[in-house]
Amino acid sequence: MKNNRFIGLLPAIIILASPALAQQGMSDEERMARIERMLAEPNPIEASESFWIEELTYMEVRDRIAAGASTVIVSTGGIEENGPFLATGKHNVILEGLCPTIAAELGNALCAPIVPFVPEGNIDPPSGAMHFPGSFSVRDETYQALLEDIGNSLKQHGFSDIVFIGDSGGNQRGMKATAEALNEQWQDSDTRAHFVIEFYTSGWSETERYTEEVLGVKETTNDGHHDDIWVTALMMITDPGTVRYEHRMKADLASINGVDISDLEATVELGWKMARFRAAHTADAIRKSIE
């Protein structure tokens, strides 16, 4: 499972801060000439096929943009209480499976690092998730400032459509405000920010409907946890350990809300069907926003 996607530094920043480029006697013109040479050099090895920017080299990002990857997806997750079975990074785990699936569906997109720190409630006195150990919260202004800097970083490197999606309800307002602020800043450029609420609303409800009506999987009870079969199955496509699959099997607790998850292969396949459906739903909304 990938962690700390949001702290990946962009290549130009690394280059400008590199001690090798700050050699005594090197002028600003010489440093910029070296940067330009590095940016023009061809990739000497076979390129990675990853959709995640922080898994690519600067040459691979450059070449993907030049080949038409004009869209980048900035996904926001969260770290919060999710009952006795699910890791606190539930939303981030779900996005690890969904963002590349959406990017593949679009055909011209990459995924920015997941933003795991989001507003989860007041810290002191605590509210919401902050009553529970393992939860992290940031102020609205901190969250929006981070998103704004991420958006401007991506614009700097040539992406023309920067898409914000969030897997948690508390993330939506800040993304909407940030997209509006960025578009105000960028009104004289060809770059646009897109807040795509459809990933969350109606992405979750439509996936639930599809799972029940098309796949025939329905919850029959409510275990009373911050959890359900849609969350559990989507997390399992990334890592069954994040839902404590093996531990639950040993404890005879391999079910959620009346749905059996003991068949690992079948549950992971269920998760992939959900992921592909939700990715197609989201990709359609992204295309409409860009058009």
C-alpha positions as YAML, in Angstrom:
chain: A
units: angstrom
residues:
- id: 1
  name: MET
  ca: [0.00, 0.00, 0.00]
- id: 2
  name: LYS
  ca: [1.31, 3.40, -0.96]
- id: 3
  name: ASN
  ca: [1.75, 6.08, 1.66]
- id: 4
  name: ASN
  ca: [2.52, 9.80, 1.72]
- id: 5
  name: ARG
  ca: [1.71, 10.38, -1.95]
- id: 6
  name: PHE
  ca: [1.05, 14.03, -1.17]
- id: 7
  name: ILE
  ca: [4.66, 14.80, -0.17]
- id: 8
  name: GLY
  ca: [6.25, 13.95, -3.52]
- id: 9
  name: LEU
  ca: [8.36, 16.89, -4.68]
- id: 10
  name: LEU
  ca: [8.26, 17.96, -8.29]
- id: 11
  name: PRO
  ca: [11.40, 17.59, -10.45]
- id: 12
  name: ALA
  ca: [12.13, 21.25, -11.10]
- id: 13
  name: ILE
  ca: [12.08, 21.99, -7.38]
- id: 14
  name: ILE
  ca: [14.49, 19.14, -6.72]
- id: 15
  name: ILE
  ca: [16.79, 20.34, -9.51]
- id: 16
  name: LEU
  ca: [16.87, 23.93, -8.32]
- id: 17
  name: ALA
  ca: [17.57, 22.86, -4.73]
- id: 18
  name: SER
  ca: [20.21, 20.30, -5.64]
- id: 19
  name: PRO
  ca: [23.65, 20.94, -4.10]
- id: 20
  name: ALA
  ca: [25.20, 19.78, -7.37]
- id: 21
  name: LEU
  ca: [23.62, 22.78, -9.09]
- id: 22
  name: ALA
  ca: [24.71, 25.22, -6.42]
- id: 23
  name: GLN
  ca: [28.42, 24.69, -7.07]
- id: 24
  name: GLN
  ca: [30.61, 27.61, -6.22]
- id: 25
  name: GLY
  ca: [31.08, 29.83, -9.23]
- id: 26
  name: MET
  ca: [28.08, 28.52, -11.23]
- id: 27
  name: SER
  ca: [25.98, 31.42, -12.47]
- id: 28
  name: ASP
  ca: [22.18, 31.51, -12.71]
- id: 29
  name: GLU
  ca: [22.53, 31.32, -16.50]
- id: 30
  name: GLU
  ca: [24.69, 28.19, -16.25]
- id: 31
  name: ARG
  ca: [22.25, 26.54, -13.84]
- id: 32
  name: MET
  ca: [19.32, 27.28, -16.13]
- id: 33
  name: ALA
  ca: [21.24, 26.01, -19.15]
- id: 34
  name: ARG
  ca: [21.88, 22.75, -17.33]
- id: 35
  name: ILE
  ca: [18.20, 22.45, -16.39]
- id: 36
  name: GLU
  ca: [17.22, 23.01, -20.02]
- id: 37
  name: ARG
  ca: [19.65, 20.31, -21.14]
- id: 38
  name: MET
  ca: [18.24, 17.88, -18.58]
- id: 39
  name: LEU
  ca: [14.69, 18.64, -19.67]
- id: 40
  name: ALA
  ca: [15.63, 18.01, -23.31]
- id: 41
  name: GLU
  ca: [17.49, 14.73, -22.78]
- id: 42
  name: PRO
  ca: [15.76, 11.59, -24.11]
- id: 43
  name: ASN
  ca: [14.78, 8.84, -21.70]
- id: 44
  name: PRO
  ca: [17.60, 6.25, -21.81]
- id: 45
  name: ILE
  ca: [15.45, 3.34, -20.56]
- id: 46
  name: GLU
  ca: [12.03, 1.81, -21.10]
- id: 47
  name: ALA
  ca: [9.35, 3.94, -19.47]
- id: 48
  name: SER
  ca: [7.18, 2.84, -16.56]
- id: 49
  name: GLU
  ca: [3.48, 2.32, -17.25]
- id: 50
  name: SER
  ca: [2.35, 3.54, -13.81]
- id: 51
  name: PHE
  ca: [-0.40, 6.15, -13.60]
- id: 52
  name: TRP
  ca: [1.03, 7.60, -10.35]
- id: 53
  name: ILE
  ca: [3.19, 10.68, -10.86]
- id: 54
  name: GLU
  ca: [5.42, 9.95, -7.86]
- id: 55
  name: GLU
  ca: [6.24, 6.54, -9.33]
- id: 56
  name: LEU
  ca: [7.46, 8.12, -12.58]
- id: 57
  name: THR
  ca: [10.74, 9.85, -13.34]
- id: 58
  name: TYR
  ca: [10.66, 13.47, -14.44]
- id: 59
  name: MET
  ca: [11.41, 12.25, -18.00]
- id: 60
  name: GLU
  ca: [8.45, 9.88, -17.90]
- id: 61
  name: VAL
  ca: [6.09, 12.62, -16.66]
- id: 62
  name: ARG
  ca: [7.42, 14.99, -19.34]
- id: 63
  name: ASP
  ca: [6.96, 12.42, -22.09]
- id: 64
  name: ARG
  ca: [3.47, 11.40, -20.94]
- id: 65
  name: ILE
  ca: [2.35, 15.04, -21.01]
- id: 66
  name: ALA
  ca: [3.91, 15.49, -24.46]
- id: 67
  name: ALA
  ca: [2.08, 12.36, -25.65]
- id: 68
  name: GLY
  ca: [-1.29, 13.81, -24.63]
- id: 69
  name: ALA
  ca: [-1.72, 13.13, -20.89]
- id: 70
  name: SER
  ca: [-3.23, 16.57, -20.35]
- id: 71
  name: THR
  ca: [-5.47, 15.62, -17.40]
- id: 72
  name: VAL
  ca: [-4.31, 14.95, -13.84]
- id: 73
  name: ILE
  ca: [-6.49, 13.65, -11.01]
- id: 74
  name: VAL
  ca: [-5.95, 14.99, -7.49]
- id: 75
  name: SER
  ca: [-7.75, 12.64, -5.09]
- id: 76
  name: THR
  ca: [-8.38, 13.38, -1.42]
- id: 77
  name: GLY
  ca: [-8.94, 10.65, 1.15]
- id: 78
  name: GLY
  ca: [-8.75, 10.82, 4.92]
- id: 79
  name: ILE
  ca: [-7.59, 9.04, 8.08]
- id: 80
  name: GLU
  ca: [-10.41, 8.32, 10.49]
- id: 81
  name: GLU
  ca: [-12.22, 5.77, 12.62]
- id: 82
  name: ASN
  ca: [-13.76, 3.00, 10.51]
- id: 83
  name: GLY
  ca: [-14.85, 0.40, 13.02]
- id: 84
  name: PRO
  ca: [-13.01, -2.66, 14.38]
- id: 85
  name: PHE
  ca: [-11.94, -4.18, 11.07]
- id: 86
  name: LEU
  ca: [-10.91, -1.41, 8.66]
- id: 87
  name: ALA
  ca: [-7.63, 0.51, 8.67]
- id: 88
  name: THR
  ca: [-7.99, 4.20, 9.47]
- id: 89
  name: GLY
  ca: [-6.70, 5.05, 5.98]
- id: 90
  name: LYS
  ca: [-9.80, 3.51, 4.39]
- id: 91
  name: HIS
  ca: [-10.44, 6.33, 1.92]
- id: 92
  name: ASN
  ca: [-6.80, 6.42, 0.81]
- id: 93
  name: VAL
  ca: [-6.81, 2.65, 0.22]
- id: 94
  name: ILE
  ca: [-9.95, 2.93, -1.90]
- id: 95
  name: LEU
  ca: [-8.39, 5.71, -3.97]
- id: 96
  name: GLU
  ca: [-5.27, 3.62, -4.59]
- id: 97
  name: GLY
  ca: [-7.44, 1.23, -6.57]
- id: 98
  name: LEU
  ca: [-9.85, 3.76, -8.07]
- id: 99
  name: CYS
  ca: [-7.63, 6.61, -9.30]
- id: 100
  name: PRO
  ca: [-5.57, 4.52, -11.77]
- id: 101
  name: THR
  ca: [-8.76, 2.78, -12.91]
- id: 102
  name: ILE
  ca: [-10.32, 6.19, -13.68]
- id: 103
  name: ALA
  ca: [-7.13, 7.34, -15.41]
- id: 104
  name: ALA
  ca: [-7.11, 4.21, -17.58]
- id: 105
  name: GLU
  ca: [-10.76, 4.80, -18.45]
- id: 106
  name: LEU
  ca: [-9.99, 8.38, -19.51]
- id: 107
  name: GLY
  ca: [-6.94, 7.36, -21.55]
- id: 108
  name: ASN
  ca: [-5.15, 10.71, -21.20]
- id: 109
  name: ALA
  ca: [-4.72, 11.13, -17.45]
- id: 110
  name: LEU
  ca: [-2.27, 10.63, -14.61]
- id: 111
  name: CYS
  ca: [-2.81, 10.48, -10.84]
- id: 112
  name: ALA
  ca: [-1.28, 13.01, -8.47]
- id: 113
  name: PRO
  ca: [-0.30, 11.78, -4.99]
- id: 114
  name: ILE
  ca: [-3.30, 11.07, -2.77]
- id: 115
  name: VAL
  ca: [-3.97, 13.79, -0.20]
- id: 116
  name: PRO
  ca: [-4.52, 11.85, 3.05]
- id: 117
  name: PHE
  ca: [-4.87, 14.76, 5.49]
- id: 118
  name: VAL
  ca: [-8.31, 16.36, 5.30]
- id: 119
  name: PRO
  ca: [-10.80, 18.05, 7.66]
- id: 120
  name: GLU
  ca: [-12.17, 15.37, 10.02]
- id: 121
  name: GLY
  ca: [-13.61, 17.56, 12.78]
- id: 122
  name: ASN
  ca: [-12.44, 19.82, 15.57]
- id: 123
  name: ILE
  ca: [-9.28, 18.70, 17.35]
- id: 124
  name: ASP
  ca: [-9.73, 20.30, 20.79]
- id: 125
  name: PRO
  ca: [-12.40, 19.93, 21.96]
- id: 126
  name: PRO
  ca: [-12.80, 16.96, 19.62]
- id: 127
  name: SER
  ca: [-15.72, 16.38, 17.31]
- id: 128
  name: GLY
  ca: [-16.58, 13.71, 14.74]
- id: 129
  name: ALA
  ca: [-13.77, 11.29, 14.00]
- id: 130
  name: MET
  ca: [-11.40, 13.14, 16.33]
- id: 131
  name: HIS
  ca: [-12.95, 11.38, 19.32]
- id: 132
  name: PHE
  ca: [-11.16, 8.21, 18.16]
- id: 133
  name: PRO
  ca: [-7.42, 7.39, 18.25]
- id: 134
  name: GLY
  ca: [-5.74, 7.18, 14.85]
- id: 135
  name: SER
  ca: [-7.76, 9.98, 13.26]
- id: 136
  name: PHE
  ca: [-6.10, 13.09, 11.83]
- id: 137
  name: SER
  ca: [-7.73, 16.42, 11.05]
- id: 138
  name: VAL
  ca: [-6.53, 19.65, 9.44]
- id: 139
  name: ARG
  ca: [-8.17, 23.04, 9.35]
- id: 140
  name: ASP
  ca: [-10.19, 24.00, 6.28]
- id: 141
  name: GLU
  ca: [-7.70, 26.72, 5.41]
- id: 142
  name: THR
  ca: [-4.78, 24.26, 5.67]
- id: 143
  name: TYR
  ca: [-6.56, 21.77, 3.42]
- id: 144
  name: GLN
  ca: [-7.44, 24.35, 0.79]
- id: 145
  name: ALA
  ca: [-3.97, 25.91, 0.82]
- id: 146
  name: LEU
  ca: [-2.43, 22.49, 0.21]
- id: 147
  name: LEU
  ca: [-4.82, 21.76, -2.66]
- id: 148
  name: GLU
  ca: [-4.13, 25.18, -4.18]
- id: 149
  name: ASP
  ca: [-0.37, 24.62, -4.10]
- id: 150
  name: ILE
  ca: [-0.78, 21.16, -5.60]
- id: 151
  name: GLY
  ca: [-2.93, 22.59, -8.40]
- id: 152
  name: ASN
  ca: [-0.43, 25.33, -9.18]
- id: 153
  name: SER
  ca: [2.44, 22.83, -9.17]
- id: 154
  name: LEU
  ca: [0.64, 20.68, -11.73]
- id: 155
  name: LYS
  ca: [-0.22, 23.70, -13.88]
- id: 156
  name: GLN
  ca: [3.45, 24.71, -13.85]
- id: 157
  name: HIS
  ca: [4.42, 21.45, -15.51]
- id: 158
  name: GLY
  ca: [1.92, 21.53, -18.35]
- id: 159
  name: PHE
  ca: [-1.31, 19.80, -17.31]
- id: 160
  name: SER
  ca: [-4.29, 21.62, -18.77]
- id: 161
  name: ASP
  ca: [-7.12, 19.99, -16.78]
- id: 162
  name: ILE
  ca: [-6.66, 19.44, -13.05]
- id: 163
  name: VAL
  ca: [-9.44, 17.33, -11.55]
- id: 164
  name: PHE
  ca: [-10.29, 17.20, -7.84]
- id: 165
  name: ILE
  ca: [-12.16, 14.18, -6.46]
- id: 166
  name: GLY
  ca: [-12.73, 13.13, -2.85]
- id: 167
  name: ASP
  ca: [-13.84, 9.87, -1.26]
- id: 168
  name: SER
  ca: [-15.23, 11.46, 1.91]
- id: 169
  name: GLY
  ca: [-18.16, 13.81, 2.39]
- id: 170
  name: GLY
  ca: [-16.16, 16.30, 4.44]
- id: 171
  name: ASN
  ca: [-13.70, 16.84, 1.59]
- id: 172
  name: GLN
  ca: [-16.17, 18.18, -0.97]
- id: 173
  name: ARG
  ca: [-16.65, 21.79, 0.14]
- id: 174
  name: GLY
  ca: [-12.93, 22.55, 0.29]
- id: 175
  name: MET
  ca: [-12.28, 21.06, -3.14]
- id: 176
  name: LYS
  ca: [-15.09, 23.09, -4.66]
- id: 177
  name: ALA
  ca: [-13.77, 26.31, -3.10]
- id: 178
  name: THR
  ca: [-10.22, 25.53, -4.25]
- id: 179
  name: ALA
  ca: [-11.25, 24.79, -7.83]
- id: 180
  name: GLU
  ca: [-13.14, 28.08, -7.96]
- id: 181
  name: ALA
  ca: [-10.17, 30.00, -6.54]
- id: 182
  name: LEU
  ca: [-7.76, 28.40, -8.99]
- id: 183
  name: ASN
  ca: [-9.97, 29.14, -11.98]
- id: 184
  name: GLU
  ca: [-10.10, 32.76, -10.87]
- id: 185
  name: GLN
  ca: [-6.29, 32.82, -10.79]
- id: 186
  name: TRP
  ca: [-6.03, 31.01, -14.12]
- id: 187
  name: GLN
  ca: [-8.65, 32.93, -16.10]
- id: 188
  name: ASP
  ca: [-6.03, 34.23, -18.53]
- id: 189
  name: SER
  ca: [-4.54, 30.77, -19.14]
- id: 190
  name: ASP
  ca: [-5.64, 27.57, -20.85]
- id: 191
  name: THR
  ca: [-5.53, 25.57, -17.60]
- id: 192
  name: ARG
  ca: [-8.73, 24.72, -15.74]
- id: 193
  name: ALA
  ca: [-9.52, 23.16, -12.37]
- id: 194
  name: HIS
  ca: [-12.50, 20.81, -12.15]
- id: 195
  name: PHE
  ca: [-14.27, 19.80, -8.95]
- id: 196
  name: VAL
  ca: [-16.02, 16.56, -9.90]
- id: 197
  name: ILE
  ca: [-18.53, 15.90, -7.13]
- id: 198
  name: GLU
  ca: [-20.00, 13.00, -9.12]
- id: 199
  name: PHE
  ca: [-17.15, 10.77, -7.91]
- id: 200
  name: TYR
  ca: [-18.69, 10.98, -4.43]
- id: 201
  name: THR
  ca: [-22.27, 12.05, -5.18]
- id: 202
  name: SER
  ca: [-23.69, 10.13, -7.00]
- id: 203
  name: GLY
  ca: [-20.70, 7.81, -7.34]
- id: 204
  name: TRP
  ca: [-21.30, 5.94, -4.13]
- id: 205
  name: SER
  ca: [-25.09, 5.63, -4.48]
- id: 206
  name: GLU
  ca: [-24.89, 4.55, -8.12]
- id: 207
  name: THR
  ca: [-22.28, 1.92, -7.26]
- id: 208
  name: GLU
  ca: [-24.53, 0.62, -4.49]
- id: 209
  name: ARG
  ca: [-27.47, 0.46, -6.91]
- id: 210
  name: TYR
  ca: [-25.36, -1.34, -9.52]
- id: 211
  name: THR
  ca: [-24.10, -3.85, -6.96]
- id: 212
  name: GLU
  ca: [-27.61, -4.66, -5.79]
- id: 213
  name: GLU
  ca: [-29.55, -4.55, -9.06]
- id: 214
  name: VAL
  ca: [-26.95, -5.86, -11.53]
- id: 215
  name: LEU
  ca: [-24.56, -7.93, -9.44]
- id: 216
  name: GLY
  ca: [-27.24, -9.21, -7.07]
- id: 217
  name: VAL
  ca: [-25.32, -8.44, -3.87]
- id: 218
  name: LYS
  ca: [-27.47, -6.93, -1.11]
- id: 219
  name: GLU
  ca: [-26.84, -6.18, 2.54]
- id: 220
  name: THR
  ca: [-29.40, -7.83, 4.83]
- id: 221
  name: THR
  ca: [-28.38, -6.47, 8.23]
- id: 222
  name: ASN
  ca: [-26.51, -3.54, 9.77]
- id: 223
  name: ASP
  ca: [-23.57, -4.44, 12.00]
- id: 224
  name: GLY
  ca: [-23.41, -0.88, 13.30]
- id: 225
  name: HIS
  ca: [-19.88, -0.16, 12.05]
- id: 226
  name: HIS
  ca: [-18.53, 2.68, 9.87]
- id: 227
  name: ASP
  ca: [-18.23, 0.04, 7.14]
- id: 228
  name: ASP
  ca: [-20.22, -1.75, 4.43]
- id: 229
  name: ILE
  ca: [-19.69, -4.26, 1.63]
- id: 230
  name: TRP
  ca: [-18.92, -1.55, -0.93]
- id: 231
  name: VAL
  ca: [-16.12, -0.10, 1.19]
- id: 232
  name: THR
  ca: [-14.76, -3.51, 2.18]
- id: 233
  name: ALA
  ca: [-14.68, -4.97, -1.34]
- id: 234
  name: LEU
  ca: [-13.10, -1.83, -2.83]
- id: 235
  name: MET
  ca: [-10.39, -1.88, -0.16]
- id: 236
  name: MET
  ca: [-9.69, -5.55, -0.79]
- id: 237
  name: ILE
  ca: [-8.66, -4.98, -4.41]
- id: 238
  name: THR
  ca: [-5.67, -3.04, -3.04]
- id: 239
  name: ASP
  ca: [-4.87, -5.07, 0.07]
- id: 240
  name: PRO
  ca: [-7.11, -7.57, 1.93]
- id: 241
  name: GLY
  ca: [-4.97, -6.92, 5.00]
- id: 242
  name: THR
  ca: [-6.48, -3.44, 5.33]
- id: 243
  name: VAL
  ca: [-9.85, -5.06, 6.19]
- id: 244
  name: ARG
  ca: [-8.12, -7.64, 8.44]
- id: 245
  name: TYR
  ca: [-9.30, -10.48, 6.20]
- id: 246
  name: GLU
  ca: [-7.14, -13.25, 7.69]
- id: 247
  name: HIS
  ca: [-7.83, -12.15, 11.27]
- id: 248
  name: ARG
  ca: [-11.56, -12.11, 10.62]
- id: 249
  name: MET
  ca: [-11.42, -15.57, 9.06]
- id: 250
  name: LYS
  ca: [-9.75, -16.90, 12.22]
- id: 251
  name: ALA
  ca: [-12.34, -15.19, 14.42]
- id: 252
  name: ASP
  ca: [-15.31, -16.32, 12.26]
- id: 253
  name: LEU
  ca: [-16.14, -12.67, 11.53]
- id: 254
  name: ALA
  ca: [-15.66, -12.67, 7.75]
- id: 255
  name: SER
  ca: [-18.86, -10.85, 6.85]
- id: 256
  name: ILE
  ca: [-20.19, -7.30, 6.81]
- id: 257
  name: ASN
  ca: [-23.84, -6.32, 7.10]
- id: 258
  name: GLY
  ca: [-24.93, -9.84, 6.22]
- id: 259
  name: VAL
  ca: [-22.65, -10.26, 3.19]
- id: 260
  name: ASP
  ca: [-20.10, -13.08, 3.39]
- id: 261
  name: ILE
  ca: [-16.53, -12.12, 2.39]
- id: 262
  name: SER
  ca: [-14.84, -15.43, 3.25]
- id: 263
  name: ASP
  ca: [-14.27, -16.28, -0.43]
- id: 264
  name: LEU
  ca: [-11.27, -14.00, -1.00]
- id: 265
  name: GLU
  ca: [-11.10, -14.36, -4.78]
- id: 266
  name: ALA
  ca: [-14.84, -13.76, -5.22]
- id: 267
  name: THR
  ca: [-14.84, -10.70, -2.95]
- id: 268
  name: VAL
  ca: [-11.84, -9.15, -4.71]
- id: 269
  name: GLU
  ca: [-13.54, -9.73, -8.07]
- id: 270
  name: LEU
  ca: [-16.69, -8.08, -6.67]
- id: 271
  name: GLY
  ca: [-14.52, -5.12, -5.68]
- id: 272
  name: TRP
  ca: [-13.06, -4.87, -9.18]
- id: 273
  name: LYS
  ca: [-16.54, -4.86, -10.72]
- id: 274
  name: MET
  ca: [-17.50, -2.02, -8.40]
- id: 275
  name: ALA
  ca: [-14.27, -0.17, -9.19]
- id: 276
  name: ARG
  ca: [-14.72, -0.43, -12.95]
- id: 277
  name: PHE
  ca: [-18.32, 0.77, -12.69]
- id: 278
  name: ARG
  ca: [-17.48, 3.73, -10.47]
- id: 279
  name: ALA
  ca: [-14.47, 4.61, -12.64]
- id: 280
  name: ALA
  ca: [-16.63, 4.71, -15.78]
- id: 281
  name: HIS
  ca: [-19.23, 6.82, -13.95]
- id: 282
  name: THR
  ca: [-16.53, 9.26, -12.82]
- id: 283
  name: ALA
  ca: [-14.75, 9.38, -16.18]
- id: 284
  name: ASP
  ca: [-18.02, 10.38, -17.86]
- id: 285
  name: ALA
  ca: [-18.43, 13.24, -15.37]
- id: 286
  name: ILE
  ca: [-14.83, 14.37, -15.90]
- id: 287
  name: ARG
  ca: [-15.27, 14.41, -19.69]
- id: 288
  name: LYS
  ca: [-18.44, 16.48, -19.37]
- id: 289
  name: SER
  ca: [-16.70, 18.96, -17.06]
- id: 290
  name: ILE
  ca: [-13.79, 19.35, -19.45]
- id: 291
  name: GLU
  ca: [-16.05, 19.74, -22.47]
...
